[in-house]
Amino acid sequence: MSKSYYKVGRHIYCVEFCDDKNTDKLLPSSEPFKMKDAPDDGVSILFTLMVDDNWRPSKKGKEIGQFDCGGNNHGVYVLEDGSYQILVSDVCQNQCCLIQAVPDFSSAKVCLNGNYNMRTFGLNNALMMMYAFAGSDKQTVLMHASVVRKDGYGYLCLGVSGTGKSTHTGLWLKYISDTDLMNDDNPVVRVCEDGVARVFGSPWSGKTPCYRDVEAPIGAFLQLKQAPYNKIQRQSTVDGFASLLPSCSVMKWDARDYVGTCDTVGKILEKVPTYFLECLPDEAACQLSYSTMSANHQ
């Protein structure tokens, strides 16, 4: 057995590989977050994930829902003791990973299936869900967003797939100097111990290979909508909540997960403004959003 430790969003988690068939080579996007040494005794571990292809669950849970993970629906099942089983399927609907996690997602076992690409997809998705669900009551969420950094602040673009999040942040990178991309799909958002809401890079960035161990205080959130004009306005707290919550990875049927996520979103909104941008995919749109949101920090 070998153990690898990773630090993402200031949380540490452990992946245990039970044989030589599966190693951390399955996690290339996690390499920037890998710790050189094991953490000291007493350091909090967000979760431990054991990878064992020889493991099989003794019982099959009852199906309770489907979890949408980047356009792929993964079947979610629950056992009598509250433990979860999640069957991960890839983009071709091949079953590539089975997860069984304790109710608070502090530990889990997985078995992988298929070729290297299927195993990589399955294990990465298992880690992404474990991180989201284990962190939900620790003021930490994974948020479906594209995030750029400018003048030390992170700005997150929100919206359903196809809205143009990556297009808009790409315009910032093109037209606004000294801007960098922190993550293009699933950054970590966390209210840290000092009360500051921060955004972090993560090993999960969708189709864009942007796996960076970076962080920044959040400057603002930007909800996007395509339009034949450019117009921006600040949202109320209620509208901001309606923008942020659907962007979070959350199981609505799990009280601990859902209540924790809602509480975290509420705390974030106490500290960070949200804006609604109706826009064209042009330079004027990104200049409008930048000048409006950055005015809070000048």
Secondary structure, 3 states (H helix, E strand, C coil): CEEEEEEECCEEEEEEECCCCCCHHHCHHHHHHECCCCCCCCCCCCEEEEECCCCCCCCCCEEEEEEEECCEEEEEEECCCCCEEEEEECCCCCEEEEEEECCCCCEEEEEECCCHHHHHHHHHHHHHHHHHHHHCCCCEEEECCEEEEECCEEEEEECCCCCCHHHHHHHHHHHCCCEEEEECCCCEEEECCCCCEEEECCCCCCCCCCCCCCEEEEEEEEEEEECCCCEEEECCHHHHHHHHHHHECCCCCCHHHHHHHHHHHHHHHHHCCEEEEEECCCHHHHHHHHHHHHHHHC
